[in-house]
Amino acid sequence: MSDEPDPRQYRALFLSDIHLGTKGCQAELLLDFLRHNEADTVYLVGDIVDGWRLRSSWYWPQKHNDVVQKMLRKGRKGTRIIYLAGNHDEFLRDYYGTHFGGIEVMEATIHEAADGKRYLVIHGDVFDVVVRHAKWLAFLGDWAYTAALTTNTYVNLVRRKLGLTYWSLSQWAKLKVKNAVNYIGKFEEAVADEAKRHNVDGVICGHIHHAAIHDQFGVRYVNCGDWVESCTAIAEHFDGRLEIISWTRQLETQPAAPEGAVEGARVAA
């Protein structure tokens, strides 16, 4: 018999910004998360496969293929899987309404939680002014972000040798620069306004790699975060409660029981 604990069960799981096809993708941690967590429905909230990066240089190690196969196996075992395309996997936008291996591809959808609250589920890139109105600048930003991740690897190699803890250069730079121009707040407000237009109770999105749950704009704003740096997901419990799961923090604090959840409403990504 295996000593592994039974997977933790949720009503729904929301994952975004996995960026399969990039060296920054934390595929091994994601596989561990998927082994220890099950849900009736899994929403893939965009930028799951990074078509931008794959077009410029092909990178697809076995672990990335394992993530895809794990998702397909979940689908075969009865999990409903809904894939909402983002800007990095925009090639799927020609296939809305179709199924791939049991995975449903959609532009957006409404999720009704167990407590009756209704949430618009959408990646969110259409509310990012940079992506909507200056795509060349978005590509430049993507290149700079990738360069920061590469630099971050070497910075933390030195920090480990010095006995220091992990530090994210790209996260630090992103929060410093984007907060300086109120980027995150403006994005959150724009997405919340879209939820109001749909007459729902909230919105669940991704795109900006900044996990959060709050009610600052009159509706519940929920962001999944990412699987490049923060390794976060949103879980809906069977009573309708939504929670941020930070998988790296769980592994650090509860190595024997990684199914625990992180307390708190906001986790920086």
C-alpha positions in Angstrom: 0.0 0.0 0.0 1.1 3.5 -0.7 2.0 5.9 2.1 0.7 8.8 -0.1 -2.3 10.6 1.5 -5.6 10.5 -0.5 -5.9 13.5 -2.9 -7.8 16.5 -1.4 -11.2 16.9 -3.0 -12.6 20.2 -4.2 -15.7 21.2 -6.0 -13.6 23.2 -8.6 -10.0 24.2 -9.2 -8.9 27.2 -11.3 -5.4 27.3 -12.8 -3.9 29.9 -15.1 -0.7 31.0 -16.6 1.1 27.7 -16.5 3.2 28.6 -19.6 4.0 25.1 -20.8 6.7 25.4 -23.5 8.9 27.8 -21.5 11.8 27.2 -19.2 10.2 29.2 -16.4 7.2 26.8 -16.2 7.2 24.9 -12.8 5.9 21.7 -14.4 7.2 19.4 -11.7 5.5 21.3 -8.9 2.3 21.4 -11.0 2.4 17.6 -11.4 2.8 17.3 -7.7 -0.2 19.6 -7.1 -2.3 17.6 -9.6 -1.5 14.4 -7.9 -2.6 15.7 -4.5 -5.7 17.6 -5.5 -8.9 16.6 -7.3 -12.0 18.5 -8.3 -15.3 17.9 -10.0 -14.4 20.7 -12.5 -11.0 22.1 -13.5 -10.9 25.5 -15.2 -7.7 26.2 -17.2 -7.9 30.0 -17.2 -5.6 30.8 -20.1 -1.9 30.9 -21.0 -1.6 27.2 -20.3 0.5 26.6 -23.4 2.9 29.5 -24.4 2.4 29.7 -28.1 4.4 32.9 -28.3 7.5 31.3 -26.9 7.1 28.0 -28.9 6.9 30.0 -32.1 10.2 31.6 -31.5 12.0 28.5 -30.1 10.7 25.1 -29.5 11.0 23.9 -25.9 8.9 20.9 -24.7 10.5 18.6 -22.1 9.0 15.4 -20.9 7.6 17.1 -17.7 5.5 19.4 -19.9 4.1 16.5 -21.8 3.4 14.8 -18.5 1.2 17.7 -17.4 -0.9 17.4 -20.6 -1.2 13.7 -20.1 -2.2 14.2 -16.5 -4.9 16.6 -17.4 -6.2 14.2 -20.1 -6.3 11.3 -17.6 -8.3 13.4 -15.2 -10.8 14.1 -18.0 -11.1 10.4 -18.8 -11.8 9.7 -15.1 -14.7 12.1 -15.1 -13.3 15.5 -14.2 -14.9 18.2 -16.4 -12.1 20.3 -17.8 -12.8 23.7 -19.4 -10.0 25.6 -21.2 -10.4 29.4 -21.6 -7.8 30.7 -24.1 -5.5 33.5 -23.1 -3.2 35.7 -25.2 -0.2 33.3 -25.1 -2.4 30.5 -26.3 -4.5 32.6 -28.6 -4.2 30.0 -31.4 -7.1 28.2 -29.6 -9.4 31.1 -30.2 -10.2 29.6 -33.6 -11.6 26.5 -31.8 -14.2 27.9 -29.3 -17.0 25.4 -28.8 -14.9 22.4 -29.6 -13.4 19.6 -27.6 -9.9 18.2 -27.5 -9.6 14.9 -25.7 -12.6 15.8 -23.6 -11.3 19.3 -22.8 -13.9 22.0 -23.7 -12.4 25.2 -25.3 -14.3 28.4 -24.5 -13.8 32.2 -24.6 -15.5 32.8 -21.3 -18.0 31.1 -19.1 -20.1 31.6 -16.0 -19.3 29.4 -13.0 -22.0 28.9 -10.3 -20.5 28.1 -6.9 -22.1 25.9 -4.3 -23.4 28.9 -2.4 -25.2 30.2 -5.5 -22.8 33.0 -6.3 -22.0 33.3 -10.0 -18.6 34.2 -11.4 -17.5 35.3 -14.8 -14.4 33.1 -15.7 -12.1 34.7 -18.3 -8.3 35.0 -18.8 -8.4 38.8 -18.7 -5.9 39.9 -21.4 -8.6 41.8 -23.3 -8.6 44.2 -20.3 -4.9 44.8 -20.4 -4.3 48.1 -22.3 -0.8 47.0 -23.3 -2.0 43.8 -24.9 -5.1 45.4 -26.5 -3.5 48.5 -28.0 0.2 47.9 -28.4 0.9 44.2 -29.0 4.5 44.8 -30.1 5.1 46.3 -26.6 3.5 43.2 -25.0 5.9 41.0 -26.9 8.8 43.2 -25.7 7.6 42.9 -22.2 7.4 39.1 -22.6 11.0 39.0 -23.7 12.1 41.2 -20.8 10.2 39.0 -18.3 11.9 35.9 -19.7 15.3 37.6 -19.4 14.5 38.5 -15.8 13.6 34.8 -15.0 16.9 33.7 -16.5 18.8 36.3 -14.5 16.9 35.2 -11.4 18.1 31.6 -11.8 21.8 32.7 -11.5 21.0 35.2 -8.7 19.5 32.5 -6.6 22.3 30.0 -7.4 24.7 32.5 -5.7 22.2 33.1 -2.9 22.0 29.4 -2.1 25.7 29.1 -2.0 25.7 32.0 0.5 23.0 30.2 2.6 20.4 32.8 1.7 16.7 32.1 0.9 15.0 32.3 -2.5 14.4 35.8 -3.8 12.4 36.6 -7.0 14.0 39.4 -9.1 11.2 39.3 -11.7 8.5 39.5 -9.0 10.3 42.4 -7.2 10.7 44.3 -10.5 7.1 43.6 -11.6 5.6 44.8 -8.4 7.8 47.9 -8.2 7.2 48.9 -11.9 3.5 48.0 -12.2 2.5 49.3 -8.8 4.2 52.6 -9.8 1.7 53.1 -12.6 -1.2 51.4 -10.7 -1.2 48.6 -13.3 -2.6 45.9 -11.1 -5.3 48.0 -9.6 -6.5 49.3 -12.9 -6.5 45.8 -14.4 -8.5 44.5 -11.4 -11.0 47.4 -11.6 -11.5 46.8 -15.4 -12.2 43.1 -14.9 -14.5 43.8 -12.0 -16.4 46.3 -14.2 -16.9 43.5 -16.8 -18.3 41.2 -14.1 -20.8 44.0 -13.2 -21.8 44.2 -16.9 -22.6 40.5 -16.8 -24.7 41.0 -13.7 -22.7 38.3 -11.7 -21.3 38.3 -8.2 -17.6 38.2 -9.2 -14.9 37.4 -11.7 -12.2 34.7 -11.8 -9.3 35.5 -14.1 -5.5 35.2 -14.6 -3.1 37.0 -16.9 -1.2 39.3 -14.5 0.4 36.6 -12.4 -0.8 38.1 -9.2 -3.1 35.9 -7.1 -5.8 37.6 -5.1 -9.2 37.5 -3.6 -10.9 40.7 -2.6 -14.1 42.8 -2.9 -12.6 46.3 -3.4 -14.6 47.1 -6.6 -18.1 46.0 -5.6 -17.8 42.4 -6.7 -15.6 39.6 -5.8 -12.3 39.7 -7.7 -10.4 36.5 -7.9 -7.1 35.9 -9.7 -5.5 32.5 -10.0 -1.8 33.7 -10.1 0.6 31.5 -12.1 2.8 28.4 -12.3 6.0 30.3 -13.2 6.9 31.9 -9.9 4.2 31.7 -7.2 2.6 28.3 -8.1 -0.9 29.3 -7.0 -4.3 28.0 -7.7 -7.9 28.9 -6.7 -10.0 26.2 -5.0 -13.7 26.2 -4.4 -14.7 24.1 -1.4 -18.0 22.2 -1.4 -19.6 25.1 0.6 -18.8 27.6 -2.1 -15.9 29.2 -0.3 -13.0 30.2 -2.5 -9.4 30.0 -1.4 -5.9 30.7 -2.7 -3.6 27.6 -2.6 0.1 28.4 -2.7 1.7 25.1 -3.4 5.4 26.0 -2.8 4.4 27.5 0.6 2.5 24.3 1.5 5.5 22.2 0.6 7.7 24.4 2.8 5.4 24.5 5.8 3.7 21.1 5.6 6.0 18.6 3.7 4.2 15.6 5.1 0.7 16.9 4.2 0.8 19.1 1.1 -2.9 19.1 0.8 -3.3 21.9 3.3 -4.4 25.4 2.2 -2.8 28.8 2.7 -4.7 31.2 4.9 -5.2 34.7 3.7 -7.0 36.4 0.9 -4.1 37.7 -1.1 -0.8 36.2 -2.3 1.7 38.2 -4.4 2.7 36.4 -7.6 
